[in-house]
Amino acid sequence: MDQHGGRPIPKDARKVTEGQEELQGEFDRRGEDPEGPGLHESHENIADET
């Protein structure tokens, strides 16, 4: 891998790095309350009429 500003440049930029996966996981869980109501529900299993 070549270096660019101290960061390695991947041969295939479509591949996700471990750091990117961790950061994306944090973004995906942003604002979630693990004790919050309705966390087990998604937009797919809630009726449209509610």
N, C-alpha and C positions, 0 to 999 in steps of 0.2 A: 504494500500500500504506500502511496505517496503521502507526504505531509502537506497540510495547508493550514497555516496559522497554528501549528501545534496539534491539530486534530487529524487523525488518519482519514484518508479519502478511500472509501470502499471501492472494490473493483466493480461491484454491482450495486448501484445506489438504490435499487428497489428493495434490497434486503434491509430489514429493520435491525438496529443495534439493540443490545440489552438495555442501554440507557434510554433509548427512545421508547422501548416497551414499558419500562418503569414509569416514565413521564406520562405516557398515554394512559396508563392505568390510574395515575393520580388525577388526570383530567377527567376520566370517565367516572370516577367516584367523587368528584368535586360537589360539595353541597349535600351529599347524602348523609342522612342521620341513621345510623345502624339500628337505632331503637324507634325510628319513625314509623307511623302507621302507613299501611299500604305498600310497603317496600317489596312485598312478595308479588304485587300486582304489576302488570305492564299495560301499555296501551292496547295490546293484542287480546287481553283477557278481561277487559272492562267493556260493558255494553255501551253503545253509542248514545243511548237514551239517557244516560246518567248526567 
